[in-house]
Amino acid sequence: MKLFINEKVKKGTISPEIYGQFSEHLGRGIYGGLYVGENSDIPNENGMRTDVVEALKEIKVPVLRWPGGCFADEYHWMDGIGPKETRKKMVNTHWGGVTEDNSFGTHEFFELVRQLGCKTYINGNVGSGTVQEMSEWVEYMTFGGLSPMSELRKNNGHEEPWTIDYFGVGNENWGCGGNMRPQYYADLYRRFQTYIRIYNPEHPIKKICGGANVDDYDWTKKVLDTCFDHAIPEAHGFMDGLSLHYYVHPEGWEIKGSSTDFDRDVWYKTMSKALYMDELVTKHGKVMDTYDPEKKIGMIVDEWGGWYTAEPGTNPGFLYQQNTVRDALIAGITLNIFNQHCDRVKMACIAQMINVLQAMILTDGDQMVKTPTYHVFHQYRYHQGAELLDTQITDDSLIGPDEWRVPEVTESVSVDKDGVTTITLANLSADDAQDIEISFAEKKDLNVSEATVVTGDIHAHNTFEAPSEVIEEKFDAYQKTADGLKVTLPPASVTLLRI
């Protein structure tokens, strides 16, 4: 197998936000995972877990989406401000029917992103909220002058306005966000986004329209058709992004399957379903091209990842699952796809950051463990803001059972401002190593400055008792050749090479 890299052809900038994260009021994603409160015995800064924040900073989290998810369309922001002891409690009807005490609200979110040093992505309430409520929330967060909402913010302890980088107008409004038809939602989008006022022209808020569920291309077409109908001179500023949600359910939506107990056939079924993201991005992108040929509207894949049956003995509404080498491959495959489509995909948020679905980190009390997915994100951090290079893999055979045939290897390659090339390779074979020869159009004498791999038995995962079963390890199975490099990729692996 050969990987040819044409370093003379740069295909676009890989947006750092492709490596975004998502944290919803769901299970232990926020409470106990990110936020323990100022009085906790667990080390924290202003209530945020120090160990978790420091670990997340190492993967260079570029943007964080909050407060949902389905929770966003039942969240009323005024319940989450002011003294914690007087904040209104509510029932989290979507996720476990537990009581939400709103101790993590707007101020806490902005404190978290301050500590992480990342951009903000707020999801507003369209399903059960009002235009006034959404507009006043934006005013509360971003207006620096004299107004009822800015004075309320100041009275609650924050003198200066914050910055909103992205604002999502509703979430999954085809489903949990209101069971709407595309034309109806699109009309609501037009109305609601009008009142997301830009109080700081030097830092305009990018507005995200609610896009499709998986392969619902009709939703994409009808939403854009309605949004572009009548008196919209151009999309930019009116709509900066259109979302897409897709989860890998190895055994289907109803059953989903175990996160750790699966056979080889299910492994390849999972790989095939992860690769399906490429078709979704391509086909939704073609619909978007009809209305936005200049690609001013970004595709925002703000929910993606593996979704399995919740771990036995846990609240099924908390969506807590283990994370194996299989998840490392889902991450590597998907991030390679996003990189390859960086002309259209401008942001993505894996679901979710802590203790929920395909998480970066799992916690239990004061214990914390990094997942295989975390280590892949750590490898891929070098792609953020780099230029995608033209690549081609030849002699790549299909492997796996007939129904779920997949390529042996997927890749993405980028070069940063310092001229360092980052190569990421996912070996989809559960059992076989793959030899791959890497060559460039012009470069011949290749020096590897860093090389790591995330690999192991396909069922391997990290636990609180054994937190280092799957980690990012030094990789040395390569050698120089006259034309470049010869590399041996371990089975079921994600490999990083820095040239």
N, C-alpha and C positions, 0 to 999 in steps of 0.2 A: 504494500500500500504506500502511496506517495501523497504528501501534502505540498502543493506548490503555492508559494506566497509571492504575489506581485506587489512589492513594496512601492512601486511607482504609481499604483492606482489606489487612491484613498476614496472611500465610498461614503464618508460622512462621519460626523462626530457622535460617539456613543454618549448619550445623555447620562450624567451621573444618576439622575432620578430613576433610571431603569432598575437600580439596585435599592429601590425604596422598600419601606416596611409599613405594616398595617397593624394597628392595635385597637381592638374594639372592647366595649364593656361586655365581656363574654367570659364566663368561667373565671379562671385565675390569670387571665391575660394581663389585666391591670392590677387588680388587688392581690397582693402577695407576689405577683410577678415583677411588675415595675414599681408599684407604689405600696409602701408599708406604713406610711404615716410618720410624722416627725417624732413620735414617742416610742417607736418600735425599738426593740433590742437589736434588731438587724441593722448593721451600719447603713446609714442613709444620709443624704443631703437634702434637706427640705422635703423629706418623705420619700425620695426616690432611692431605690436600692443602689448602693455604691458599686457592688460587685457587678450587677447587671449593666449599669450605665457604662462602667469602664470596659466591659467586654464588648458592648455595642459600639463604643467609640473605635475599637480596634478594626471593625469592619467598615468604618467610614459610612455610617448610615447617612444617606443624603437627604431623605425626606421621610416624614412620618404622617400617615393618614389616621384620622381620629374624628368622631367617636364611634363610627361604624361605617359600613355594615348595616344590617337590618336594624340595629339599635339606633342608628342615626335618625330614622324616620319616626321614632317615638321619643326622641330626646328633646327636651325643652330646656334650653341653655340656662335660663334664669334659675332653674332648680339647682344648678351647680356653681353658684357664686355666693359670696357673703360668708358669714361665720359658719363653720362646718356643723356646729350643733343645731343650727336652725334651718339647714338645707332640707328641702322636701325629699322624702323617701318615696320610691316608686317600685313597682313590680317589673322586673325584666321579663316581659312576656315571651320574648323570642328565645332566650337562653337560660333554661332551667327553672324559670318561674321564681327566681330568688329576689330578695330585696336589694335594690340599688340605693345606697345611701347618698350618692352624689358627692362624696368627699373628694373624688377626683373630678374636677371640672375644668373650666376654661383657664383659670390661673395656674392650676397644677399642670395642665398640658403645656402651656408656654414655659413653665419652669423646666419641664422634662426636655423640651427641644432645646432650651438654652444650654442645659447640661450636655446634651448630645451634640450640639453644634450643627443641627440639621435644619432643613426647610420645613415649612408647615403646610399640611394639606387637611383642611377642615371640610367635613361633610355636613351640609345643612339638611334640615327637616322639611321635606315637601309632602310626605305621606300624611302626617297628622299635624303639620305646622302651618303657619301663615306667612304671607309675604312680609307683613310687618315684623313678625318675630325674627325672620331671617335677616331682614334689613337692619333691625336694631342690634342684632348680634354683631354684624359687620361693623356697625358704628361703635359699639362697645369696645371691640378689639382694636380698631385701627384709626379712630378719629382723635386727633390731638388738640382740637379746639374746644370751645365751650358748647356743650350740648347735654341733654339729659343723660344719654348713655355714657358719654365720656366722664361726666361728673360721678356717675354711679361706679364706673371702673376706678376712679381715683379714690372714692370713698371706701372701696374694697381693697385699697392698698397698692394700686399700681398707677403711678402718676403718668408715665409715658405710654403712648400707644404701642401695640405690638405690630408685627408684620405678618400678613397672611400671603403666602406664596401661591397657593392653589385653593379653590373653593369648589366643592362638588355640590351641584344642585340636585339633592336627593340621591338615593341609592336603590338599585334594583327595583325601580318603580314599576317594572313589568311583573313583580312578584311581591316580596314582603314589604316593599315601599309603596303599596297601594293597588296592586293588580290592575294597572292602567293599560290602555291601548297606546300604541306608539304616538298616534296623532295627538291624543289628549295630553300625554306627558310632554310632548314637544311644545304644545301651546303653553303648558305650565312653565316649562323651562324658559321660554321666551319672556314670560311675565316675571318670574322670580329673578332671573339674572339681571333684569333691568334695574332692580333695586339693590343689587350688590354694588354699592357706590364705591368709587375709587377716591378715597380721601387723600391719598398720597400719590400724585401723578408720577413721582420718581420711582415708585415701586407698585405698579398696577397688579391687581389680583388676577391670576389666570383662572378662567371659569371652565369647569368640567361638566359636560353634559352626560346624563346617564345613558350608557350604551347597552349593548345586547347581552343576552345570556347565551353563551357558547355560540352555536351556529345559526342564530336567529338573524339572518341577513335581511329579512323583511323589516325587522325592528330598525336596523341601521338605516335602511333606505327611507322608510317612512318618517323616522325622526328627522333625518337631514332634509328630506323633502319639505316637511312642515316648517322646520327652522329657517330654511332658505327662501320660503315663500313670502313675498311682499315686504318691501321696505327694509331689506337688510343689505346694505351696500357691499359688505364684505364680512367674512366669517371672523377674521382676527379681531380679538377684543370682545366680540359677542360670544364666541365659542372658541376656546383655546385647546380643548381636548374633548374626546369622546371615549367613554370607558368601555371595557370589555371584561367579562368574568368567565373564567374557565378553571375547573378543578379536575384533577385526575382521580377518578373513582375506579380502581382496578376491577372491582366486581359489579359495577353499576351503582346508580344513585341510591337504590333502596338497601342493598346489602353492604356495599362499600368494601368490606373485607378487613382482615386483621392487618395491623401495621407491622407485625413481626412474623406471623405464621403464614407463609405463602410458598408455593413451589416454583419451579423454573418457568412453567407456562404463564403463571401470573406475573412473574418478573418481566417476561417479554411483552405481555399484554400491557403492563404498566409503562414500559419503555415506548411502546407504540402509541399509547394514549398521551404520553408527554410530548411526543413528536407531532401530535395532532395540532399543537399550538401553532406550528408553522403554517398549516393550511388555514386556520382561523385568521391569523394575522394577515395572510395574503389575500383571502377572499373579502374580509371586512375592509381591508385597505383598498381593494379595487372599487368597492362601493363608495368609499370616501373620496377616491380619486375623481369620481364623476362630479362631485360638488366642490372639491378642494384639490384641484390638480397641482397646486403649488405646495401642497403638504404643510399648510400653515396650522392645521388642526392636528394635534398629536393624538395618536392612539394611546390610551391610558389603561393598561392592563392592571387595574388596581386590586384585583383579587385573583390569585393563582396559587397552585401548589397541590400536593397530595392530600386527599381527604379520605380517612379510613373510619372504621367503626371505633368508637371511643374505647379507651382501655377498660378492661373488665374491672368492676368495682368502683368506677368513677361515675359521676353524674353524666349521663349521655348528652345532656344539654350544655356541658362545658367543653365538649369537643377536644378533650385531652388525648393525645396519641403519642406513641413512641416514634422515633426517627432513626431509620437505618441507613445502610449504604444505598439501598434503593432510593431513598429520598435525596441522597447526595447526587445520584444520577439524574433524578428529576430536575434538581436545581441546575446542574451543569448543562443538561440538554436545553432547558428552557432559557437560561441566560445566554447560551450560544445563539438561540433563535432570535431573542430580542436584539442582541448585538448585530446580527446579520440584517435585521430590519430597522436599523437605527434611523433610517430616513423617515419612517412613519411612527415607530414606537418611541415615545418621548418620556414615558414614565411607566413604572410597574411597581406593584406593592405585593410582596408575598404575604400569604395569609397563614399564620399571623406571627407576630414577633416573639411572644413569650407564652408558653404553656398551652397554646391553642393551635390545632392543625399542624402544618409543617413549620414548626417553630425553630427559631435560632437557638433558644435557650429554654431549658426546663428548670423549674425551681420547686423545692419542697422545704418549707420553713426557711432556715438560714442556708440551706444547701443550694448549689447551682451547678448545672452541667451544660456544656456547650454541645450542640448536636452535630452530626455529620453535615447537615445543611449549613450550619454556621461556618464550618471550616471551608466549604466551597465558596461561600460569600467572601471569606477572607482571602482566598486565592484570587477571586475575580475582581477585587477592589481596584486592581491596577487598570482595568478597562475604563473606569469612570473618567469621562472627559477626553478619552484618547480617540484617535482617528481609526476607523475600521479599515482594514486592508483587504484587498481582493484576494480570495483564496479558492483553491480547488483541490478536492480529494479525489484521486483516481484509484482504480482497483479496489474499491470499497464494496465488499460483498454483503448480501443480505443474510441475516442470521435469525434463528428462532423458529418456532412452529409456524406452519403455513399461514394460519390466520393472523399471526402477529409478527410478520417479518419486519426487521428493522435494520438499518445500516450498522456496520460494526463500530464506526467512530463518527462523532460530530465535532465541529471545531468553530472557533472564532479567533481572529488575530487582530491586534491593534497596535498602534505605535503612539507613544506619548510625546509631550513637548520636548523631552530630553533625548528623543531618538531611540528609546528603549522599546523593543517589540515584546508584547505579551501574547503568548500562545496558550490557549486553553483547549484541552482535548478530553472528550468523554468517551471511554470505552464501554459500549453497551453490552458486551458479552459477559454473561454470568460466570463463565468458566475458563475462557481462553485469553491469553495475552495476545497483543497485536503489535507486530513490528511495523513502524511507519518511518519512511524516509522524508525528511523535511528539507526543502530547498527554496531559495529565493531567486528572484529574477536577476539580481545583480550581486547581492551579498554572497560571499563564499566562505570567508574565514569567520565562523560564527562562535562567539564566546557566550556561554551560558552564565549569567550572573546570579540566577536564582532558579531553583527547580524544586517543586513539592508535589506530593500526591495525596489524595484522600481515597482510601481503598480498604478492602477487607472482605470477609465472607458476606454474601448478599443479605444475610439476616443480622449482621453485626450492628450493635447500637451501644450507646453510652448510658450508663445508669449512675445513680448516686453512689453506689458501692464500687462501680468500675467505670469511672468517668473518662477513661482514655482508651477505650477499645477501638474507636475510630477517630483519628485526629489527622491533622495536616502534618505529614512527615517529609523529611528530606528525600529527594528523588535523585538517583544517580544512574538509572538504567538507560544511558544515552552515550553516544560516542561521536566524535567528529568524523566526517568523511570529506572527500575532495570537494563535494558539492554542497555540503551542509551538515546535517545531523541524521543519525539513525537512532530511533527511540523505540524502546520496548514498553508498551503500555500494559500494566497489570490488568487482569480481568476485573470487571466491575469497578472502574476507577475514574477519577477526575484528576487530570494532571495539568500543572502549570509550568511553563518554561518562560524565562525572561532572557531575551537575547540582547 
